[in-house]
Structures are given as C-alpha cells and as structure tokens.
Amino acid sequence: MSGWVLHVDLDQFVAAVEVLRRPELRGRPVVVGGDGDPTKRGVVSTASYEAREFGVHSGQPLRVAARKCPDAVFLPVDSAAYEQASALVMAALRDNGAVVEVLGWDEAFLALDTGDPEAAARDVQRRVRDATGLDCTVGIGDNRLRAKLATGFGKPAGVFRLTRANWGEVMDARPTDALWGVGAKTAKRLAARGLHTVAELAAADPQELAAGLGPATGPWLVRLAHGEDDTPVTGAPYVARSLSKETTFQADLDDWAEVRQEVLVLAARVADAVAAQERRVGRVVVKVRYAPFITRTHGHTLDAPTTDPAAVERAALAALAAFPTDRPVRLLGVRAEFATET
C-alpha cells in the first residue's frame, strides 16, 4: 500500500448544477452570471462546455458572451443551490474514510493509502455521481502539486496520474504558467530572464532567482518546476482567507464622490459579514473596474488586525486613494483579508 493524493474537481460545476435542475438544457450552451440578463452589465461565473466552444469563459462580460454565443441560455447565479450541491459532494468524498481537504465549492484533495489509485479515483467518481448526478475529474499524484496539475489532463470526467516518474515527460515543454501558483505576472518576469518553459525553470540557479525574485520566491519556483511539494493534505475545516463584496453599475459612475460613497457602502457590508464570523481583518483591498473593462486593485494593510468596522472602512478609503479619479467606473469591490491567527 502506498500513500497517494487525489485531486477531485467537479466538471463545469455551476453549469452542471443548473442542468441537473433543468434537464431540458442538457447539450445546450449554458452561461451562468449576474442576474442572468446578458443585456445588463455583469460577468460570466461559469459556462458549460458547449458554450466554451464559442469562446465563452469565466470572467468575461455577459454582453461579450452573448455576442459570441447568441443561442446560449443565460441563467442567474444561485449560490445557495451550489452550496447545497457542494455539501453533498464533500459528504460523498468522506464516505470512504479518506482525509479530505476542501478547497472550495467544487474541488478537494483526498489523502489515502491504496495499491490501486486509479481504482480509488474511479470509485470517487462513482460515489459523487450516485450522490449528486455530477461528474468530476480526478487527478492522481504523489503530492498535492502533481495531483492538482494532473486533473487538468483528465478533463472532462477522466482520471490522470502525474508523479515523479512522468513529470518531465508531461511538464518539461509546457510554459511556466502551467504550474500551479505561477500567474501571468510571474511568468512574464521569468520570461524576461530567459525562462519560458518548466524545464528551463527547473534548470535555473535558485540563488540567482532569489536575487531577482526574492529569497523565498526564487528557490520555491525552482522546486515547483521539479514538481516538489511537501504540503500535507489536512482534514481541518475549510476556512476562507478573505471575504469580499462587489457591485456592477448599470451606468458608469463619473463622480468620484459617488465612488467613495459606494466603496463605504461595500466596506460596511464586508465589515458586517466579518463581524458575523468573529474574525480579524489584516488587510483591505479595493477593486475598481474602469470603463470599458480595465480592472485594477490596491490594498491597505491595517496597523493591527481588527474587527472594528470603522477601521475596515478607513482602510478601504485609504486603498481607494491610490486610484486615478479621471475615468468612469463600472464596478467596485472591497475585500477583507483575514489576519493569520496564531
């Protein structure tokens, strides 16, 4: 028996839940976002595979999605339904006694000892399907990183194994942003140093990267390119790292005094939600989306972690002060990042 990590990822989760509620939509392009009206401002939360074939994707303006796929069925977001479905999925994952680490609505890690991880993965898929009617993809790895990346190669509804044995074959030629944890900005910085692929990053000198990207980040990126990850799977309850609220305006805000007032409203809503959780805030981040669709964020770190609503509001205004005020605003968001409790 060997220890394995499985990464379970629900396929097109939100859209799949909606199709289960409306079987007549099966096989049709489905887009979920906003209040379901593509003539209004809002963004795509998720799109079915059929809609994705037309170029529709998460984060895209609903109006753009409607132009790309005019025959799509647009539906409003129903968070309560997705939370209920997610709870059923996670209960099914725990049925076999494995350690389950929930990552969000639609994904989780499992740690288990088995001599046949593929059979275990197929059993997971069967249990989820029996409990909910939903399909999932399962990535198999000898650590969390490899299991997480393996899932992408198994979609949809498949099983894929990625370990030290086939890491180079599968990953070496891929761009650095194929790695979990490497975003577009980091990939750009690596490319500026001549590091375009996972293999090139793996061969890089950790100390040279430390000098350019930071003493912790540089060596960590090299380890990432080797597929190394010693983070254990933990069964501790999922705890969100932040809490946010945002609003999309159907008409642009041109008056910055009005923008400030809307940020205060959002900050108050965030503060109320934070107070209900009895958690302290360490940093507040404001998101501004200018017309037509340019998004920027700025954050403000509090002097000390707090639950004081007034401090959250002041921090939001301090973050807002870093933004240009000469462009119309179509969306505002406020995010409270929770302080790490020791």
N, C-alpha and C positions, 0 to 999 in steps of 0.2 A: 504493500500500500504506500502511495506517495501523496504528499500534500500538494493540492492544486488550488488555483484561484480561478473562479468563473466570473465573468462579467456579463450580466444579463441586461439587455437593452430592449425595451419594448419598441416594436416597429411602428413608425408613424403614430405614436401613442394617442395623441389628442384626436387626430382624424379617425383613427381606428375605433376609439370610444364612440365617436359620433356616428360612424357607420353601423356599429352594433345597435345603437338606438334607432337608426333609420336604415334598415336593411335594403330599402329600395335604392340607396345611394351606392351600394357596392359596385365597384368597377367604374364609377364616375369620378371626375376630378372634384375634390372637396378641399375647400380652403377655410380655415378657422382663424378668426381675428377680429378684434374690436367688437362692435355690436352686430357684425355680420352684414353691414351695408357697405359695399365697395364704392359707393358714390361719396362716402364720408372719409375723412382722414382717419387713419389707423394703420396698423401694420399686421402682417401675417404672423400668427402664432405658430401654425404648422400647416403643412399641405400634404395631401395624400400623394402616393407615388404617381398616380395618374396625372395630378396637377403639376408635379415636379417635372414631368416630361415636357411641359410647356415653358419651363424656366421659372416657375413659381417657387419661392423658397422663404424660409422664416426670416423675419425682419424686413421684408420687402413691403413698400406701401401697398395698401389694398387696391388703390386705383391702378397701380402698375400691374398687379396680379390680374386684375380684371381685363386689362388690355392684352396681356399675354395669353390669358385663358378665359375668353368671354363666356364659354359654356360651363364654367365651374359653378359649383354650388357653394355659396358663401354662408357661413354659419357663425353665430356669436360665440365668444368664449364662455364656457360654463365650468368654472373652476371647481365647484362642489362635486360635479359629476366625475371629474378627472381625479379628484382626491379620493373619492369612494372607490373608483376602479383601481387606483394605485394601492389602496389599503388591502384590497383583495389579492392583488398580485404579491405584495410583500408577505402576506399571510401564507400564500401557497409556497413561496420560496422557503419559508421557515419550517415547513411541514416535515422535512427530512432530517432536521436537527443540525443543519449546517450553520456556521456563523454567517450572519447576513449583515452587511453594511449598506444601508440605504443612502444613495447619492441624490435622490430627488424623486419626483413623481414616477419616472419611467426607467430608472436604472438602479442597479445594486451590484455589489460584489458578494460572492459567496466563497468561503474557505472550507474545503472539505478534503478528507483523505479517501482516495479511491484508486483502484488499479485500472479503471477504465473511465477517464474523464469524458470521453465522447458519449458514452452511455449515460453518464450522470447529466451531461448537458441536454441530451435528448429527453431524459426524464424530467428535467426542469421545464423544458418547453411543453411537454405533455401536461404537467401539473398546472402551469399557467393557463394553458388553453382550456383545460377542463374547468378551471375555477372561474375564468373570465371570458373565454371566447377570443382572447387576444393572442397574437403571435409575438414571439420575441426571438432575438438573435443572441447566441451565447458565444462569447469569446473565452478560450481556454488559455491560461498562461501559467508559467512557473513563478510569476509575481504579478502584482496589480497592474503595473505598466503594460506588460505584454498582454495580459488578459483584456485590458481596455482597448488596446490597439487592434487586437485580434477580432473584436466584434465588427469593426468596420469592414473586414474582409469577408465576413459571413453574411452580411445583409443582402436581402431580407430573409428572415426566418431560418437562417442556417447556423452552422457550427464551424468554428475555425480555431486551430491551435497555433499559437505563436510562443516559442520557447527559445532558450539559448541556442538550441540545435539548428533552428531555421531562421534565426533573427537576421543574419547577414543576407541570406538569400532573399528574404521578403522585404527588408527595410533599407539595405545599403543604398540603393539607387534612388530612393524617394527623397523629396525635398525636406529640409529640416522642419518645416511647419507641419509635416505629417506626424511629428512626435507630440504626444500628449503633454501640454504645458508650454509649447513653443507657438507663439502667436505671430501675426504678420509683422509687428514691430521688431520682435526679437529676430525673426528670420531675416529681415532687412539688414539688421546690424551684423548678423553673421555673414550675409552675402557680401557686405562691404569688406569683410576680412577674407573673402575668397572661399567661404564655407557655404556651399549650396546644397549639398546632399548629406544624408545621415552618415554615410561612410566618411566623408570629408570632416564632419564634425567629430566623429569618433576618433579620427587620427590626429585631431588638434592637440596642442600642448595646453593642458589645463591651466598652467600658470600664466601663459600668455593671454588666455581668455579671461583669467581672473583680473589681470591688469586692465583689460579693456571693458569688461562687463561686470566686474565686481568679484570680490574674493569668495563669495558663496555661489553666485550665479554661474560664473565661468566653469569651475570644476563640475558643478551639478549638470550643466548642459552636456558635457562630455560623457558623464555617467549615463545620462539619458540616452545618448546616441548609441551606447553599448547595451541598452535595454535593462540597465541596472535599477532596481528599486527594492529597498528592504522595508518599505512601509507595510506594517501588518494590517490584515483585514480585522476590523473591530466590530463587535456587535452592539456597541454603545448606540443609544437612540440618536437618530439624525437630528442635528441641531443646526439651524440656518446660521450662516455667518453674517447675514445682513438682512435688512428689511427695507423695502422701497415702495414708493407710490409715485405715479406719474399721470399726467393729463395731456391728451392731444386736443388742441384747439381747432375748431372747425373754421375759425377765421384767425389769421395771424395777429399776434399781439405786437403793436408798434410802439406802444407807450411803456417805457422801462419801469415806470412807477407801478403799472399794472402787472408787469412781470414780477417785480419784487413782492407784490401783494399775493400773487398766485404761488410763489415759492414759499411764503409764510404759511399759506393755507396747507400746502403739501407737507411742509415741515411739521405743522401741528398734527396732521393726520398720522404722520410717521411717529411722532412723539407719543401719541395716544396708543398706537399699536405696540410700541416698545414698552411703555409702562405696563400694558396688559401682560407682557411676557416677563416683566421684572428683570430685564437685562440692561446692562450699562452700555452706553454708546461711547466709542473711542474716536470715531471719525465720521464726518458727514460729507457726502458727495452730491453735487448738483449736476444734473444733465440738462443741457439746452440743445434743442434741435432747431436750427435756423431754417427758414425757407430758402431753397426748396426742400433740401433734405441733407443738411450738413450738421452732424452731431458732435458736440464737444462736452467734456466733463472736467470739472475741477473739484478738488476736495479740500476740506479744512479739518485738521486734527485738533481735538479739544485738549486743553491744558491737562485735564484729568478725566478719566472715564466718569460718566454721569448718567442719571436718569431724568435730569431736570429738563422739562420741555422748553423752557426759555433758553437754555444753553444750546439745545438742538437747533432752535430757530435762529439764534445768533450765528451759529456755525454755518447754517445754510446761507444766510445773507453774506457771511464772510467769503464763502466759496463763490457765490454769485458775483461778488465784486471783481472777480478775476476775468469775467467775460466781457467781450466787446458789446456795446449797447446800441450800435448803429444799424442793426439788421433785424428784420421782423422774425418773431419766434413762433414756431408751430407746435412745439412740445416742450414740457418741463417735467423734470423728475427730481426727487430727493431720495437719497439712500442713506440709511444709518448703518454704519459698520460696527458690529458689536466688539467690545473690548474682550481680549483674551482673559478668561478668568483663571487664576492660579490657585 
